[in-house]
Structure formats: C-alpha cells, structure tokens
Amino acid sequence: MKVLTLLPLFSLVLWLSPASGADGGVLATGGKFTGTQSCGTTGCHGGGTIHNESIIYERKDPHAVSYGILGKGTSLRIAEALGIKGDPAKDIQCNVCHAPMQGVAPDLFVKDLKPDRGVGCESCHGAAENWLRFHTRPDVEFAQIIAAGMRDLNDIYNRANSCVGCHLNLDESLRKAGHPELFFELDGQCAAQPPHYHDARPSLGSRSWLTGQAAALREMSWKLAAKQDENFLPRWKALVWLLQKTDLGRTELPVTEDFSTMQKAADGLARKAAQKLWPTGLVKAQLKEFAAVYTEFEAAKADKVQLQRKAEVLVPALDRLWRELVKSGASKQTECEAAIQSLHLLALDHEDFDPVRFAGTLGQLKVLLAREDAPSAAK
C-alpha cells in the first residue's frame, strides 16, 4: 500500500479520505493494531453496566456496521458506476472510510489478527498495542496513556479532526457515481451514535458544534484551494456566512475568498472554539442572532441555491444551541423545538426549497425566543 505523506492539518487524523489527495490509508501513531475483540472482553469494555462501552458500540453504533452496507443496494450501484470489479469492501475508494482496517498493511497488526470489519475502536482511538494492557488501571494517569499512543478524544479539536475526514470529504468521482453528499456537524452526529462514553463537561454542545463547523470549513477551504469546484463553492460560502455570525468567527475569520488563507484561519478558529465556554446568556444571544437572519431569506433577488445552502448549515446550529439550553434547564418551550423541526424539513428540500416559507418559520422562531425573556422584562 502506498505510504501517505502527512498533511499539516491532518496530523491528528487517523484515516484520510480519497479527497485528501492521497490514495487513502492509515497514519500509524506507534504500536500495532490489536483489533476490536481485544477491547470487548468481559473484564474490560464488554463487562456490563459500568464497563459496557463495547456493548453499546456493537449493538447501536452505525460505525460498527459500515462494512456491511458496501455489499448492498446503492453501494453496489455506486461501485458499478466507478468500474469497481468484485467486492467494494476490498477497494480503497470504499474501505478507506467504511472498513479502514481492510486496507492496512499486514505488518501493522499483531500476529494472526484478522482486520476489523467496519470502523472499529482503533479507527478512532489509535493503535492499542502500547497502551492496551495498562490503560484501565486506576493508578495510571490519562496523560501517560496518551503518551503511549492513545488518541486524546477528550480534546474536542482532536475529536473533530478524527471524524471530519470521513464525514465530510468526498471525492467528486464518488459523488458523480451516486454517493450521497456528506455533511459534518460534530455535536449532533456524536449525540446520534448514540455515545458509548460519558461527557458532562459544561457547554459541550455549543463548543462541539462550533469546533466541528470550523474544522469543516478548514477542510472545505483545503479542498477548494487544491481544485476549484463550482458545485462545492456555495456550501463553502454558506459556512463562512454562518461562522462569521459568531463572536469567535467575527474575530478569527477574514473577509476573503482566498481559500488557503481561510483554511489557516478556520483551523485557528477550531482550536480556540474547542476551549471556549459558552455561558447560557451567550447561547441565548447566539440563537437570537441566528433567528434574526430570516430577513435575508426574504430577499427577492437572492440566489436560491445559495439560500438553500445557508439554511442547510443554519438549522443544525439552531438545533444544537437550542438543545443545550433545554439540557441546562434554561428553556422549556416546546414550540421552539417544533419550529426548528419544521425548518429542518424545509432545508432538506433541495430542488423545491422555498426561501420565503423558510423565512416565515425562522421569523416565528425569533418571536418564540423573544418570549423567553418576557417574564423577566415584565418585572
């Protein structure tokens, strides 16, 4: 298998998609791969209520079955359009994301190991040989485990980097062959897995959302800097538009269409966003600012395609910030959730997107959010 050149902004990413400009493969971080079965024993992560991470992952996480869909329906039609002969799971264009261990050189596995099917534990956490035997010991500090080669996914920036390659980058040939478009939103996608871990840190939702979207902008900018793509450009513009409406985005992102400049700035934004706490007041203020853009969707001469792309990134932002308010107990208005769900359905309607209808629903959300402060204002 071709050895990959480490790209500057992918230094924390284990897997690279074909969109990276390489053939795809693994960036080894030291040690060999031991396989998912080494994690799921009853004495470790497959041991019941307290140590059930492996059980949750195997039974409920879509990553565990990403290999299986390559031999079915749409996947077979995509493979045929790409001219892939035989099993798509054995082709680097498919297994780099759907079954990454299938493309790893045999000498990177411990003796007699059969590579994982799907996206296994080490696809995200790193090759386990050097830390497997001691990482659950109570006398071992987390920093020691990280030093031994485990990827630090507690760091939200690292987490975003570990996911964005496969969840956003898509080679144009795959898209033309019928592969669905990929959209990356870290917080919502992590919540939907469902998580096989516990993380109760403050303002994680807003931090995770902003960090992930900044990482997505970095990757989009990198891709456009490498090759201009008129189909991809509206998505890039929409994300720039959205992030420049956040406090950090206004500071960190320049007003430019130079993709290389934006790539570097977006990475800086992602790093800072991962560390920034969002007080409840900031979450509320950001929600209101996003809802206030409904007037932009009413513009008669606006580009309908561009507006749809803006709606596409705006709705997940509204959803994640709103859910953080609900989780914190700062809001209980069920009408807001219903409005956001309606906006979601409207944004998904690519061919018949109705900007005026979207604007009307977004305006209703703005009114509902304003009611949150009405009781205190009356006092």
ZABAGU-102456 format. One line per field, with one value per residue (C-alpha): residue number from 1; x, y, z. Coordinates in nm, 2 decimals. Layout:
REM ZABAGU-102456
num	(NUM  ...)
u	(X  ...)
v	(Y  ...)
w	(Z  ...)
END
This chain:
REM ZABAGU-102456
num	(1  2  3  4  5  6  7  8  9  10  11  12  13  14  15  16  17  18  19  20  21  22  23  24  25  26  27  28  29  30  31  32  33  34  35  36  37  38  39  40  41  42  43  44  45  46  47  48  49  50  51  52  53  54  55  56  57  58  59  60  61  62  63  64  65  66  67  68  69  70  71  72  73  74  75  76  77  78  79  80  81  82  83  84  85  86  87  88  89  90  91  92  93  94  95  96  97  98  99  100  101  102  103  104  105  106  107  108  109  110  111  112  113  114  115  116  117  118  119  120  121  122  123  124  125  126  127  128  129  130  131  132  133  134  135  136  137  138  139  140  141  142  143  144  145  146  147  148  149  150  151  152  153  154  155  156  157  158  159  160  161  162  163  164  165  166  167  168  169  170  171  172  173  174  175  176  177  178  179  180  181  182  183  184  185  186  187  188  189  190  191  192  193  194  195  196  197  198  199  200  201  202  203  204  205  206  207  208  209  210  211  212  213  214  215  216  217  218  219  220  221  222  223  224  225  226  227  228  229  230  231  232  233  234  235  236  237  238  239  240  241  242  243  244  245  246  247  248  249  250  251  252  253  254  255  256  257  258  259  260  261  262  263  264  265  266  267  268  269  270  271  272  273  274  275  276  277  278  279  280  281  282  283  284  285  286  287  288  289  290  291  292  293  294  295  296  297  298  299  300  301  302  303  304  305  306  307  308  309  310  311  312  313  314  315  316  317  318  319  320  321  322  323  324  325  326  327  328  329  330  331  332  333  334  335  336  337  338  339  340  341  342  343  344  345  346  347  348  349  350  351  352  353  354  355  356  357  358  359  360  361  362  363  364  365  366  367  368  369  370  371  372  373  374  375  376  377  378  379)
u	(0.00  0.13  0.28  0.10  0.26  0.14  -0.06  -0.01  -0.37  -0.43  -0.16  -0.43  -0.64  -0.60  -0.79  -0.77  -1.05  -0.98  -1.05  -0.72  -0.53  -0.38  -0.49  -0.63  -0.49  -0.36  -0.13  0.03  0.10  0.32  0.24  0.04  -0.33  -0.48  -0.84  -1.18  -1.20  -0.92  -1.14  -1.47  -1.39  -1.60  -1.31  -1.27  -1.53  -1.77  -1.83  -2.18  -2.35  -2.04  -1.80  -2.04  -1.88  -1.81  -2.16  -2.32  -2.10  -2.15  -2.53  -2.62  -2.35  -2.37  -1.99  -2.00  -2.20  -2.04  -1.87  -2.19  -2.36  -2.09  -2.23  -2.59  -2.82  -2.69  -2.33  -2.32  -2.47  -2.20  -1.93  -2.06  -2.06  -1.70  -1.59  -1.50  -1.47  -1.57  -1.63  -1.64  -1.52  -1.18  -1.15  -0.96  -1.22  -1.48  -1.29  -1.09  -1.39  -1.63  -1.38  -1.05  -0.86  -0.92  -0.66  -0.39  -0.06  -0.04  0.27  0.08  -0.13  -0.04  0.03  -0.26  -0.51  -0.79  -0.87  -1.19  -1.48  -1.65  -1.50  -1.35  -1.23  -0.87  -1.00  -1.07  -0.87  -0.54  -0.34  -0.36  -0.06  0.14  -0.13  -0.39  -0.27  -0.25  -0.50  -0.78  -0.56  -0.67  -0.31  -0.23  -0.29  -0.46  -0.15  0.05  -0.20  -0.19  0.19  0.18  -0.02  -0.39  -0.56  -0.69  -1.06  -1.14  -0.99  -1.28  -1.04  -0.88  -1.23  -1.33  -1.01  -1.07  -1.42  -1.41  -1.21  -1.47  -1.78  -1.72  -1.46  -1.59  -1.41  -1.60  -1.59  -1.78  -2.04  -2.10  -2.13  -2.43  -2.27  -2.49  -2.34  -2.16  -2.23  -2.04  -2.18  -1.98  -2.21  -2.53  -2.36  -2.19  -2.53  -2.69  -2.44  -2.55  -2.24  -2.07  -1.90  -2.00  -1.91  -2.06  -1.84  -2.01  -2.12  -2.00  -2.28  -2.20  -1.83  -1.85  -2.08  -1.86  -1.53  -1.68  -1.81  -1.47  -1.30  -1.54  -1.47  -1.10  -1.15  -1.37  -1.11  -0.83  -1.03  -1.12  -0.76  -0.65  -0.92  -1.19  -1.54  -1.84  -2.07  -1.89  -1.84  -2.20  -2.15  -1.82  -1.98  -2.27  -2.05  -1.83  -2.16  -2.27  -1.95  -1.89  -2.21  -2.05  -1.83  -1.52  -1.59  -1.61  -1.27  -1.09  -1.22  -1.12  -1.34  -1.18  -1.23  -0.87  -0.91  -0.56  -0.60  -0.94  -0.80  -0.54  -0.79  -1.06  -0.81  -0.73  -1.10  -1.14  -0.86  -1.00  -1.36  -1.26  -1.15  -1.42  -1.70  -2.05  -2.24  -2.62  -2.65  -2.42  -2.61  -2.94  -2.78  -2.64  -2.97  -3.15  -2.88  -2.93  -3.31  -3.28  -3.14  -3.49  -3.49  -3.21  -3.43  -3.70  -3.48  -3.65  -3.33  -3.12  -2.96  -3.20  -2.92  -2.71  -3.00  -3.07  -2.71  -2.73  -3.04  -2.86  -2.59  -2.81  -3.07  -2.82  -2.67  -3.02  -3.08  -2.76  -2.78  -3.14  -3.08  -2.81  -3.05  -3.30  -3.04  -2.93  -3.28  -3.27  -3.57  -3.87  -4.06  -4.17  -4.28  -3.92  -3.84  -4.13  -4.03  -3.67  -3.80  -4.01  -3.70  -3.51  -3.77  -3.77  -3.39  -3.38  -3.59  -3.31  -3.50  -3.81  -3.66  -3.89  -3.69  -4.00  -4.16  -3.83  -3.81  -4.16  -4.08  -3.75  -3.93  -4.17  -3.87  -3.74  -4.06  -4.07  -3.71  -3.80  -4.07  -3.80  -3.71  -4.07  -4.13  -3.81  -3.87  -4.22  -4.07)
v	(0.00  0.35  0.53  0.86  1.19  1.36  1.67  1.96  2.00  1.62  1.55  1.42  1.23  0.86  0.80  1.01  1.00  1.00  1.37  1.42  1.38  1.05  0.70  0.66  0.45  0.47  0.70  0.49  0.65  0.39  0.03  -0.22  -0.27  -0.53  -0.55  -0.46  -0.80  -0.70  -0.42  -0.61  -0.88  -0.90  -0.79  -0.46  -0.27  -0.55  -0.62  -0.49  -0.18  0.02  -0.10  -0.15  0.08  -0.21  -0.35  -0.01  0.04  -0.30  -0.30  0.06  0.25  0.28  0.27  -0.10  -0.19  0.04  -0.25  -0.44  -0.18  -0.19  -0.52  -0.40  -0.19  0.17  0.07  -0.19  0.06  0.32  0.05  -0.04  0.32  0.36  0.05  -0.15  -0.52  -0.76  -0.68  -0.30  -0.36  -0.46  -0.14  0.16  0.41  0.24  0.08  0.38  0.51  0.21  -0.05  0.12  -0.18  -0.37  -0.15  -0.16  -0.33  -0.67  -0.58  -0.32  -0.59  -0.81  -1.17  -1.36  -1.08  -1.06  -0.69  -0.54  -0.50  -0.16  0.12  -0.04  0.10  0.17  0.36  0.64  0.57  0.47  0.15  -0.01  -0.23  0.01  0.11  -0.18  -0.37  -0.08  0.19  0.08  0.07  0.32  0.42  0.52  0.89  0.98  1.17  0.85  0.67  0.95  0.95  0.57  0.64  0.66  0.95  1.21  1.23  1.43  1.72  1.85  1.97  1.62  1.47  1.69  1.61  1.24  1.25  1.51  1.32  1.05  1.26  1.55  1.49  1.31  1.26  1.41  1.08  0.92  1.19  1.17  0.79  0.84  0.86  1.09  1.42  1.43  1.68  1.71  1.85  1.71  1.76  1.63  1.34  1.24  1.25  1.04  0.75  0.70  0.78  0.49  0.73  0.99  1.35  1.60  1.90  2.24  2.39  2.09  2.12  2.47  2.41  2.09  2.24  2.54  2.34  2.09  2.35  2.53  2.21  2.15  2.50  2.42  2.10  2.27  2.55  2.30  2.11  2.43  2.55  2.23  2.24  2.49  2.33  2.54  2.28  2.29  2.67  2.75  2.52  2.69  3.04  2.93  2.80  3.12  3.32  3.13  3.12  3.49  3.55  3.40  3.60  3.40  3.38  3.75  3.78  3.48  3.46  3.72  3.86  3.69  3.43  3.32  2.95  2.90  3.20  3.08  2.73  2.86  3.09  2.82  2.59  2.87  2.91  2.54  2.54  2.83  2.72  2.39  2.58  2.84  2.80  2.93  3.08  3.04  3.41  3.37  3.06  3.26  3.56  3.34  3.17  3.51  3.64  3.33  3.36  3.72  3.64  3.55  3.88  3.75  3.47  3.71  3.89  3.86  3.87  3.64  3.33  3.04  2.78  2.98  3.04  2.67  2.60  2.87  2.70  2.37  2.49  2.72  2.46  2.23  2.53  2.63  2.27  2.22  2.55  2.51  2.16  2.29  2.55  2.27  2.05  2.33  2.40  2.75  2.69  2.46  2.60  2.30  2.54  2.62  2.26  2.22  2.53  2.40  2.07  2.25  2.44  2.12  1.97  2.29  2.30  1.94  2.02  2.10  2.11  2.30  2.50  2.79  3.08  3.28  2.99  2.92  3.29  3.28  2.99  3.13  3.46  3.26  3.11  3.46  3.55  3.24  3.30  3.66  3.52  3.36  3.70  3.83  3.74  3.89  4.20  4.24  4.25)
w	(0.00  -0.08  0.21  0.28  0.32  0.64  0.56  0.80  0.91  0.93  1.19  1.43  1.18  1.16  0.84  0.52  0.27  -0.11  -0.11  0.07  -0.25  -0.13  -0.20  0.15  0.43  0.78  0.96  1.23  1.56  1.70  1.81  1.62  1.59  1.83  1.69  1.84  2.00  2.24  2.38  2.42  2.68  2.99  3.20  3.00  2.79  2.74  3.11  3.19  3.31  3.42  3.16  2.86  2.60  2.36  2.40  2.32  2.02  1.87  1.92  1.85  1.67  1.29  1.26  1.36  1.05  0.80  0.63  0.57  0.36  0.10  -0.04  -0.07  -0.30  -0.35  -0.27  -0.54  -0.79  -0.70  -0.73  -1.07  -1.18  -1.06  -1.25  -0.93  -1.00  -0.73  -0.36  -0.30  0.06  -0.09  -0.29  -0.13  -0.25  -0.03  0.26  0.35  0.54  0.56  0.66  0.71  0.86  0.54  0.37  0.64  0.57  0.75  0.94  1.13  1.30  1.59  1.49  1.34  1.38  1.13  1.05  1.18  0.96  0.99  1.18  1.50  1.82  1.70  1.40  1.64  1.95  1.77  1.76  2.10  2.13  2.35  2.59  2.59  2.89  3.14  3.02  3.26  3.57  3.84  3.92  3.56  3.47  3.14  3.03  3.05  2.83  2.57  2.58  2.50  2.18  2.25  2.07  2.30  2.20  2.52  2.33  2.11  1.85  1.82  1.82  1.53  1.33  1.39  1.24  0.97  0.71  0.65  0.74  0.51  0.24  -0.07  -0.39  -0.69  -0.88  -0.59  -0.58  -0.95  -0.92  -0.68  -0.34  -0.12  -0.02  0.31  0.58  0.90  1.23  1.52  1.81  1.66  1.49  1.82  2.00  1.73  1.76  2.05  2.26  2.42  2.66  2.92  2.89  3.13  3.06  3.06  2.73  2.54  2.28  2.17  2.18  1.99  1.73  1.67  1.67  1.43  1.19  1.19  1.11  0.83  0.69  0.71  0.51  0.25  0.21  0.17  -0.10  -0.29  -0.27  -0.43  -0.70  -0.78  -0.77  -0.86  -0.71  -0.38  -0.36  -0.24  0.06  0.15  0.12  0.34  0.62  0.61  0.63  0.93  1.13  1.08  1.28  1.59  1.83  1.76  1.39  1.36  1.52  1.36  1.00  0.74  0.48  0.18  -0.09  -0.07  0.02  0.16  0.39  0.51  0.56  0.81  0.98  1.02  1.19  1.43  1.49  1.56  1.81  2.00  1.98  2.15  2.46  2.48  2.74  2.64  2.93  2.90  2.81  2.51  2.39  2.40  2.23  1.95  1.89  1.86  1.62  1.40  1.41  1.31  0.97  0.85  0.65  0.43  0.31  0.21  -0.04  -0.38  -0.59  -0.37  -0.52  -0.43  -0.44  -0.20  0.03  0.05  0.14  0.41  0.55  0.54  0.79  0.99  1.11  1.28  1.46  1.59  1.69  1.89  2.07  2.15  2.29  2.51  2.66  2.73  2.88  3.11  3.22  3.08  2.85  2.83  2.53  2.32  2.04  1.96  1.90  1.67  1.47  1.44  1.32  1.05  0.94  0.92  0.68  0.47  0.44  0.32  0.02  -0.22  -0.55  -0.43  -0.14  -0.06  0.09  0.18  0.37  0.54  0.64  0.78  1.00  1.11  1.20  1.41  1.60  1.66  1.82  2.04  2.15  2.25  2.48  2.69  2.83  2.85  3.22  3.35  3.13  3.29  3.63)
END
